[in-house]
């Protein structure tokens, strides 16, 4: 079975009150879909930066996903200057 690829988009935004929020990770079919979801959560925000991040969910259907695989996905989504 081929690994399932999930596309997430990571955003840095400025909220309508001026606060900068970094590392927002939103799953979407494409960047437009992810931006639409972002706009629903943070109305009137300004997108300062965005990038696509592909994550592999290997093992689904064949064996349970291990703790290490889950942590790799979490950590890969948080890398970026913390």
Number of C-alpha atoms within 10 A of each C-alpha: 8 9 12 13 11 14 18 21 25 21 21 17 21 18 15 12 8 10 10 14 13 18 18 15 19 18 19 17 11 12 18 11 14 20 18 12 14 21 14 10 10 14 10 13 18 15 16 12 12 17 11 17 15 15 17 13 15 17 15 12 9 8 8 9 13 11 8 9 14 12 11 13 14 12 11 13 18 15 9 9 6 6
